[in-house]
Amino acid sequence: MKNFSWGHGVVIALLAFIVFILSMMFLFPNGQKNSEMVTDNYYEEELKYQDVIDAKKKADDLQEKPVYSQDKNGIKITFPKEYDNSNTTVKFVLNRTDDQNLDIKKSVQLDASKSFVIPSQILKVGNYTLRLTWTKDKTDYRMDYDVIWK
């Protein structure tokens, strides 16, 4: 290294930069294999997101909100006792954060105790986002819950 000049330094810096870029290209994607988009129609749903914001605000303004609880039988969603479910449609989506193949999407009817159960047989251990939507008297409501199923 007798004759180390600025030209040598530039070449070494350029080679180091190329090695850095190549390592980012080959190493970084390996950690992202299970990341998926939440929905296939992302852009169409983004245009309708104002409706979601309005439904969440209406649900936040309710005096009594639906609550969820977990036990060995599954996840139970309970609406307030004075809730009239004669003209109500309830839907839920359980989005799995790491695997969209484990997502669950259903429409349900409330039972006599104004509740319904998502059975434990269809749930796998992990993190879910529970999106509960219901329509009552042509008014949409939505609540989101983070659920950890063990």
NORGI-V348175 format. One record per pair of residues at least 6 apart in sequence whose C-alpha atoms are under 7 Angstrom apart, sorted by the first residue. I is the first residue (numbers start at 1). J is the second residue. If there is no record, write none. Layout:
[[I;J] [I;J]]
This chain:
[[34;98] [34;99] [35;98] [55;140] [55;141] [55;142] [56;141] [56;142] [56;143] [58;141] [59;141] [59;142] [59;143] [64;80] [65;79] [65;80] [66;77] [66;78] [66;79] [66;80] [67;77] [67;78] [67;79] [68;75] [68;76] [68;77] [68;78] [69;75] [69;76] [69;77] [70;76] [72;120] [73;119] [73;120] [74;117] [74;118] [74;119] [74;120] [75;117] [75;118] [75;119] [76;115] [76;116] [76;117] [76;118] [77;115] [77;116] [77;117] [78;114] [78;115] [78;116] [79;114] [79;115] [81;114] [87;136] [87;137] [88;134] [88;135] [88;136] [89;134] [89;135] [89;136] [90;107] [90;108] [90;109] [90;133] [90;134] [90;135] [91;106] [91;107] [91;108] [91;132] [91;133] [91;134] [92;105] [92;106] [92;107] [92;130] [92;131] [92;132] [92;133] [93;104] [93;105] [93;106] [93;130] [93;131] [93;132] [94;103] [94;104] [94;105] [94;128] [94;129] [94;130] [94;131] [95;103] [95;104] [95;128] [95;129] [95;130] [96;102] [96;103] [96;127] [96;128] [96;129] [97;127] [97;128] [110;116] [125;149] [125;150] [126;148] [126;149] [126;150] [127;147] [127;148] [127;149] [128;146] [128;147] [128;148] [129;144] [129;145] [129;146] [129;147] [130;144] [130;145] [130;146] [130;147] [131;143] [131;144] [131;145] [132;142] [132;143] [132;144] [133;141] [133;142] [133;143] [134;140] [134;141] [134;142] [135;141]]
